[in-house]
Amino acid sequence: MDREALVLRNQHMASAFHALPVKHQVRRLLLGMAAYAPVSLPHPSYQPDRILLIRPDHLGDVLLTTPAIHALRNALPDTELHALVGPWSADAIAGYPEINQVLTLAFPGFSRNPKDSLHSPYALALRSARHLRRIGYQAAFIFRPDHWWGAMLARLAGIPERIGYNLPDVAPFLTQTIPFKQQHAVTQNMQLVARRTGQHPEQPAHLYFPVGPVDEGYVSGYLQEWGIRGGQPVICIHPGSGTWVKRWQEERWARVADTLTEQLDAPVVFTGGDHEMPLVRQITGRMKHQACIMVGDTRVGQLAALFKRARVVLGPDSGPLHLAAAVGASTVTLFGPADPVEFKPWGSPEKHIVLTSDIGCRPCRVLDWGDDDPENHPCIHDITLASVLNAARQVASAQP
C-alpha cells in the first residue's frame, strides 16, 4: 500500500474508532437521566474547608496536574486538599507538600483487573460515595476531561461544588464547567482551577517533583555497583511504553545508546517496569558497550532521583519522560499517535525536544490498534536514528 492510501485508510479507521458506539450512546442517555436523580446532600450549615481532587490516571497525567494543584494551594492556603488517585499513582503524588491527604481508589477502566460485571462500576461508585460523604467536601475537581465516573462519584457523595469539563457525559453531574480545548494538559488543568479561584497566574506554570535524600542515596549506591562513580552524569533511556504503537525499534535504541556513550562520555542507564525487562534485554544484547540496567528496581521517587542526574532522558511518549522534565532533566521524546500539543514534556522547547513523523494521519490519538499489522502504523518508526542522535546531542550540549 502506498503512503497516501495508507494515510486515508488510517484516517478512516481512526474516525470509526472515535465514533460513539451505540452502547455508549445509550449510556450517555442513562447518565443524563441519572444526573437528575435525588441524592443526600450535606446539612446546609456543614461547609467543610476541604476540596477533593479526582485524577484516575497513571504517572504522566498525574504529574501534569501538579502545577494546577500548586496554583490552587497558593490561592487557598488554608484549605485542605485531598487527592483521590489510583493506587498505581499514589507514589507520584504523595510527596507534594500541597496535598494534605492522598486517598486511593481502583478506578474502573484504569485498573488492569477486568470488571466483575456490568453493574460493578456503579456499585463501586455507591460504596465509595458513602466513604467520601463521611469525610465531607465543599468542592471537587474532576481533572480528567472525559471522566464521567468521577463526576458521578462526586455527585453521589453530595459534594456541593463539582468542577470539570463541558463534555456530554460529564457535564450533567457538574455545577461548574469550562470548555475542553486542544491545548497542553498543564494549561488546561490550570484553567480548570482558575474557574473556581478566579486567579489566572501571570507566570508560566512550574512543573516540579520533590526528590528526597533517601532516594538520591539509593540511586548513588545502585550506580556505584555498576561502576558509575558518585556525581557522574548519566544518559537515561526509557524505551518502553504502554502500547506497541508507541515503541521504537530495539536495534535503533541500541545504536543510540552506543553512540551517545562514546560521544557524550557518559554511561547509559536503562529504566522501565518489570514487564519491560525482555525489551531492554533485547536492546542491550545488541550493544557493544555495557549499559546499566535499573529496570524493575526503582519506585517513582528513585526514578526521579536517577533522572535528576541525567544529561538527557530519551524515550517514547510515556509518564517517565514527564517525570524527567519535572526534576529538571533535558528530554528527547518520540511521539507516535498521541498529540504533543497536549502531552509533550512541559518546559522550554530548547530543553525538551519532541520528534514526530510527518505522516498525514498523525496524530490519530488511537493508542491501541489491537492486532492490526504494525506496518500500517509507521508514525513512530518514521523517526530516524540521526534525528534522535542530533536531538540528544543538542539538549546535552545545552546543559550547564
Secondary structure, 3 states (H helix, E strand, C coil): CCHHHHHHHHHHHHHHHHCCCHHHHHHHHHHHHHCCCCCCCCCCCCCCCEEEEEECCCHHHHHHHHHHHHHHHHHCCCCEEEEEECHHHHHHHCCCCCCCEEEECCCCCCCCCCCCCCCHHHHHHHHHHHHHHHHCCCEEEECCCCCHHHHHHHHHCCCCEEEEECCCCCHHHCCEEECCCCCCHHHHHHHHHHHHHCCCCCCCCCCCCCCCHHHHHHHHHHHHHCCCCCCCCEEEECCCCCCHHHCCCHHHHHHHHHHHHHHCCCCEEECCCHHHHHHHHHHHCCCCCCCEECCCCCCHHHHHHHHHCEEEEEEECCHHHHHHHHCCCCEEEECCCCCHHHHCCCCCCCCEEEECCCCCCCCCCCCCCCCCCHHHCCCCCCCCHHHHHHHHHHHHHCCC
